[in-house]
Amino acid sequence: MTWIQVIILGIVEGLSEFLPISSTGHMIIASSIMGINEEAFTKLFEVCIQLGAILSVVALYWRKFFDFSKLDFYLKLITAFIPAAIFGALFSKKIDALLESSLTVGFSFLIGGIVLLFIDKFFKRGTVESDKEISYPKAFSIGCFQVIAMIPGVSRSAATIVGGLQQKLTRKLAAEFSFFLAVPTMMAATAKKLWDFHKQGLTFHDGQLSMLLVGNVVAFIVAFIAIKTFITYVQKHSFRAFGVYRIIAGLAVFALVYAGIIKKEEAHLPIATHESTQLAPAAK
């Protein structure tokens, strides 16, 4: 991975993490086009730079995140996080296998785009305007929608926003709760990836730790801007534009596969067995 590729993936992550367009899907396609999708470090990088995007949420909403007098807020986030935590633990290998499929991303883009075209007709104006009004059952239900986003290309943001709308949250609150829920979810995913990396006895070398740092900084800055823009947008506009974009992106994925620019399925390469100079075993 080159420094230019590091910056490109950081921008892609920052732009797509909190918009309903799927960061995972975009990262898979971007790394495939650049020809680095089979590198073990790329797979680690794509997960770990989500931390930078997550920190942008904490920076924007720091008063809420660090108001420890509101225990109820944290408990609701934990409640919403539970379904994904359980599902991820039980089916982690199958989820990893899906991450190798460009066609899965393409179909998910298309289906998700069609849903977003009509989402405003499905759910009328929400009546829940404050996180204090989000009950624990509502939080859990939104968390169940997040499970769907484990399919690459679905979009964690889109799934949880739809879940929020289904639970009568306003569009603004549904988007904000989706952002909040990303914090424990993505932190857990990053921690697991780093733990797996350590457990395999591997270590960073040749500037890879610096690449992770720069990737996180780029993702943080871009996501910070994207979140503020998105919140303003959804209060005035529908989700139709994102639906159109997803459909175009899905068709583009199929075109790239047909042209042979990206593969239908990538070989699943666990970090432990990938013979890549990008990662080196730790000294014994």
NORHUCOR-V142664 format. One record per residue. N is the residue number from 1. RES is the residue in one letter. PHI is phi in whole degrees, 0 to 359 (* if undefined). Layout:
BEGIN
n = [N | N]
res = [RES | RES]
phi = [PHI | PHI]
END
This chain:
BEGIN
n = [1 | 2 | 3 | 4 | 5 | 6 | 7 | 8 | 9 | 10 | 11 | 12 | 13 | 14 | 15 | 16 | 17 | 18 | 19 | 20 | 21 | 22 | 23 | 24 | 25 | 26 | 27 | 28 | 29 | 30 | 31 | 32 | 33 | 34 | 35 | 36 | 37 | 38 | 39 | 40 | 41 | 42 | 43 | 44 | 45 | 46 | 47 | 48 | 49 | 50 | 51 | 52 | 53 | 54 | 55 | 56 | 57 | 58 | 59 | 60 | 61 | 62 | 63 | 64 | 65 | 66 | 67 | 68 | 69 | 70 | 71 | 72 | 73 | 74 | 75 | 76 | 77 | 78 | 79 | 80 | 81 | 82 | 83 | 84 | 85 | 86 | 87 | 88 | 89 | 90 | 91 | 92 | 93 | 94 | 95 | 96 | 97 | 98 | 99 | 100 | 101 | 102 | 103 | 104 | 105 | 106 | 107 | 108 | 109 | 110 | 111 | 112 | 113 | 114 | 115 | 116 | 117 | 118 | 119 | 120 | 121 | 122 | 123 | 124 | 125 | 126 | 127 | 128 | 129 | 130 | 131 | 132 | 133 | 134 | 135 | 136 | 137 | 138 | 139 | 140 | 141 | 142 | 143 | 144 | 145 | 146 | 147 | 148 | 149 | 150 | 151 | 152 | 153 | 154 | 155 | 156 | 157 | 158 | 159 | 160 | 161 | 162 | 163 | 164 | 165 | 166 | 167 | 168 | 169 | 170 | 171 | 172 | 173 | 174 | 175 | 176 | 177 | 178 | 179 | 180 | 181 | 182 | 183 | 184 | 185 | 186 | 187 | 188 | 189 | 190 | 191 | 192 | 193 | 194 | 195 | 196 | 197 | 198 | 199 | 200 | 201 | 202 | 203 | 204 | 205 | 206 | 207 | 208 | 209 | 210 | 211 | 212 | 213 | 214 | 215 | 216 | 217 | 218 | 219 | 220 | 221 | 222 | 223 | 224 | 225 | 226 | 227 | 228 | 229 | 230 | 231 | 232 | 233 | 234 | 235 | 236 | 237 | 238 | 239 | 240 | 241 | 242 | 243 | 244 | 245 | 246 | 247 | 248 | 249 | 250 | 251 | 252 | 253 | 254 | 255 | 256 | 257 | 258 | 259 | 260 | 261 | 262 | 263 | 264 | 265 | 266 | 267 | 268 | 269 | 270 | 271 | 272 | 273 | 274 | 275 | 276 | 277 | 278 | 279 | 280 | 281 | 282 | 283 | 284]
res = [M | T | W | I | Q | V | I | I | L | G | I | V | E | G | L | S | E | F | L | P | I | S | S | T | G | H | M | I | I | A | S | S | I | M | G | I | N | E | E | A | F | T | K | L | F | E | V | C | I | Q | L | G | A | I | L | S | V | V | A | L | Y | W | R | K | F | F | D | F | S | K | L | D | F | Y | L | K | L | I | T | A | F | I | P | A | A | I | F | G | A | L | F | S | K | K | I | D | A | L | L | E | S | S | L | T | V | G | F | S | F | L | I | G | G | I | V | L | L | F | I | D | K | F | F | K | R | G | T | V | E | S | D | K | E | I | S | Y | P | K | A | F | S | I | G | C | F | Q | V | I | A | M | I | P | G | V | S | R | S | A | A | T | I | V | G | G | L | Q | Q | K | L | T | R | K | L | A | A | E | F | S | F | F | L | A | V | P | T | M | M | A | A | T | A | K | K | L | W | D | F | H | K | Q | G | L | T | F | H | D | G | Q | L | S | M | L | L | V | G | N | V | V | A | F | I | V | A | F | I | A | I | K | T | F | I | T | Y | V | Q | K | H | S | F | R | A | F | G | V | Y | R | I | I | A | G | L | A | V | F | A | L | V | Y | A | G | I | I | K | K | E | E | A | H | L | P | I | A | T | H | E | S | T | Q | L | A | P | A | A | K]
phi = [* | 265 | 293 | 297 | 294 | 301 | 293 | 300 | 293 | 296 | 294 | 300 | 297 | 298 | 288 | 261 | 298 | 250 | 269 | 282 | 233 | 82 | 290 | 300 | 299 | 292 | 293 | 298 | 292 | 298 | 291 | 292 | 298 | 279 | 73 | 241 | 291 | 264 | 281 | 297 | 295 | 300 | 296 | 291 | 301 | 299 | 278 | 290 | 284 | 296 | 299 | 298 | 297 | 297 | 297 | 294 | 295 | 298 | 294 | 288 | 244 | 298 | 297 | 287 | 291 | 251 | 267 | 289 | 283 | 259 | 299 | 302 | 298 | 293 | 294 | 292 | 296 | 297 | 300 | 290 | 282 | 305 | 303 | 293 | 297 | 293 | 297 | 296 | 292 | 280 | 235 | 301 | 292 | 292 | 294 | 299 | 294 | 295 | 294 | 267 | 255 | 291 | 296 | 300 | 299 | 300 | 296 | 295 | 303 | 296 | 297 | 297 | 296 | 297 | 299 | 292 | 297 | 245 | 299 | 291 | 281 | 292 | 237 | 283 | 305 | 285 | 250 | 270 | 250 | 226 | 295 | 294 | 274 | 280 | 282 | 295 | 299 | 296 | 299 | 295 | 297 | 297 | 298 | 294 | 294 | 297 | 301 | 300 | 288 | 288 | 281 | 301 | 100 | 289 | 90 | 298 | 298 | 298 | 299 | 286 | 293 | 299 | 300 | 294 | 296 | 296 | 265 | 74 | 285 | 293 | 298 | 296 | 291 | 299 | 293 | 295 | 295 | 299 | 297 | 299 | 294 | 296 | 298 | 294 | 295 | 286 | 295 | 294 | 296 | 294 | 298 | 295 | 296 | 293 | 294 | 299 | 299 | 293 | 296 | 279 | 73 | 258 | 217 | 280 | 202 | 54 | 80 | 294 | 295 | 295 | 296 | 298 | 297 | 296 | 301 | 293 | 296 | 298 | 299 | 299 | 297 | 293 | 294 | 303 | 291 | 297 | 297 | 298 | 292 | 294 | 299 | 296 | 296 | 292 | 283 | 243 | 229 | 275 | 270 | 301 | 298 | 290 | 296 | 298 | 300 | 298 | 296 | 298 | 296 | 296 | 296 | 295 | 298 | 297 | 294 | 293 | 293 | 298 | 281 | 81 | 285 | 232 | 273 | 296 | 227 | 261 | 296 | 284 | 240 | 301 | 304 | 293 | 247 | 288 | 274 | 239 | 284 | 285 | 228 | 235 | 297 | 292 | 294 | 272]
END
